Amino acid sequence: MSLCVQNLGFSYGGAPVLSDVSFTLERGEFLSVLGPNGVGKSTLFRCILGLLHGYSGMISSDGEDLRALSRRETAKRIAYIPQINRPAFGYSVLDTVLMGTTRQLSAFAQPGAAQVRLAREALSRVGAAHLEARDFTHISGGEQQLVLIARAIAQQADMLVMDEPTSALDFGNQLRVLRLVRGLAAEGYGVLLSTHNPQHALTFATRILALSGGRVAALGAPQDVLTGELIERLYGVRAALADTPGGCVIVPVMDAPDGEGRA
């Protein structure tokens, strides 16, 4: 399966947010979306998910216009993993993952043994089987994100759309989640993930889509497109890339305080 975005444009009240955005996502790819706040990353995702319809251009899945598909048909192809949220009701972890199987059911039908099996398999896949009886609201942020990923796996879609999934996580949980996501891409999922941290994209993604002013500023392999110049264009800060035994890292270039470095 492939996801193709062609010449996408979107405006809020006449103010352009996205202009002429084009890219493709294939199964097995981990495409990381970079850009500053307000650049249109969430708007892009809402268009792909069918939550916004007044866009120009085309978003298609295997050649089919997503606007022509029902919500159920779209859910067969694309699963959404949001940032951590706090639901009003205390569902169990297993029940939360079971929500991902609802597209398989007819209206008003209850999940059966097959859906419970899928949910448990998804929890095992993300290393969270031991949490199934816990209240979702009473587990840690890192555990909640794993459960949301398990819910998307239980949905049995080929494409995963993830909107800043590590934004509320500590350093260790950020790495655990991103390693899991990279593994899912290696297994054949297509992953579209936005992040505020370009180091995450450099370390884990197979390709980068950088947005600036609502347009594509760069698209390609991280080692080819993620440069100090691009980081300064996106975020207004100077940075350099340095090779280390653990891989390439992004290092901010700090101006010396007044009086330092002078004879």
Stockholm file with secondary structure:
# STOCKHOLM 1.0

chainA/1-263         MSLCVQNLGFSYGGAPVLSDVSFTLERGEFLSVLGPNGVGKSTLFRCILGLLHGYSGMISSDGEDLRALSRRETAKRIAYIPQINRPAFGYSVLDTVLMGTTRQLSAFAQPGAAQVRLAREALSRVGAAHLEARDFTHISGGEQQLVLIARAIAQQADMLVMDEPTSALDFGNQLRVLRLVRGLAAEGYGVLLSTHNPQHALTFATRILALSGGRVAALGAPQDVLTGELIERLYGVRAALADTPGGCVIVPVMDAPDGEGRA
#=GR chainA/1-263 SS CEEEEEEEEEEETTEEEEEEEEEEEETTCEEEEECCTTSSHHHHHHHHTTSCCCCEEEEEETTEEGGGSCHHHHHHHEEEECSCCCCSSCCBHHHHHHGGGGGGSCTTCCCCHHHHHHHHHHHHHTTCGGGTTSBGGGSCHHHHHHHHHHHHHHTTCSEEEEESTTTTSCHHHHHHHHHHHHHHHHHTCEEEEECSCHHHHHHHCSEEEEEETTEEEEEECHHHHCCHHHHHHHHSCCEEEEEETTEEEEEECCCCCTTTTCC
#=GC SS_cons         CEEEEEEEEEEETTEEEEEEEEEEEETTCEEEEECCTTSSHHHHHHHHTTSCCCCEEEEEETTEEGGGSCHHHHHHHEEEECSCCCCSSCCBHHHHHHGGGGGGSCTTCCCCHHHHHHHHHHHHHTTCGGGTTSBGGGSCHHHHHHHHHHHHHHTTCSEEEEESTTTTSCHHHHHHHHHHHHHHHHHTCEEEEECSCHHHHHHHCSEEEEEETTEEEEEECHHHHCCHHHHHHHHSCCEEEEEETTEEEEEECCCCCTTTTCC
//
